[in-house]
Amino acid sequence: MKMIQIKKYAGKKGVHSGKMKKAELIRAIQAAEGNPTCYGSERKSYCQEANCLWESDCQKES
């Protein structure tokens, strides 16, 4: 997902993006939704989250 789309989604969730980087913003959205703040973490190698909006981007994150 592109940053502009992420910022729009964040706004809908009440998250103010400011100058956050992509990973920080996605983790803030995850927190606002009550989900684990795991985007781009070591958890991606064993993640079991079904239907995660961030899955494809997360797997690319280094």
Secondary structure, 3 states (H helix, E strand, C coil): CCHHHHHHHHHHCCCCCCCCCHHHHHHHHHHHCCCCCCCCCHHHHCCCCCCCCCHHHHHHCC
